[in-house]
Amino acid sequence: MGIVERARTKLGIAGEVIAFLWARKLWWLIPMVAMLLFFGLLIVFTQGSAVAPFIYTLF
């Protein structure tokens, strides 16, 4: 079992998404997916109220 396969099994769903994007040569989507995950985690960890005005200006 290679390093990539072990990392993919440890990452779970995120590993499946990354492997899918890598196999389909959709590397340009990886930064977009990373930013969406970042904004999602930012909203969850800051409980939404503090960053709401900043996110509102983005959309």
DAMO-V656651 format. One record per residue. N is the residue number from 0. OMEGA is omega in degrees with one decimal (999 if undefined). NEAR is the number of other C-alpha atoms within 10 Angstrom. Layout:
N,OMEGA,NEAR
N,OMEGA,NEAR
//
This chain:
0,-176.8,5
1,-180.0,7
2,-178.8,7
3,179.6,11
4,178.5,12
5,178.5,11
6,-179.7,11
7,179.6,17
8,178.9,12
9,-178.0,11
10,177.2,13
11,-176.4,10
12,178.8,11
13,177.0,12
14,177.0,17
15,179.4,13
16,179.6,15
17,178.0,18
18,177.6,15
19,-179.8,13
20,-179.3,15
21,-178.5,14
22,-179.0,10
23,-179.3,9
24,178.5,10
25,-176.7,11
26,-177.8,13
27,177.8,10
28,-175.8,12
29,177.0,14
30,179.4,10
31,178.8,11
32,179.2,12
33,179.3,11
34,177.1,11
35,176.5,12
36,178.7,12
37,179.7,12
38,177.4,13
39,178.0,12
40,177.1,12
41,179.0,13
42,-178.1,16
43,-174.7,10
44,177.8,9
45,176.5,11
46,168.1,11
47,-171.0,13
48,-175.6,8
49,-177.2,10
50,-177.7,13
51,179.0,12
52,-179.6,10
53,179.3,9
54,178.3,12
55,-180.0,8
56,178.5,7
57,-175.7,6
58,999,5
//
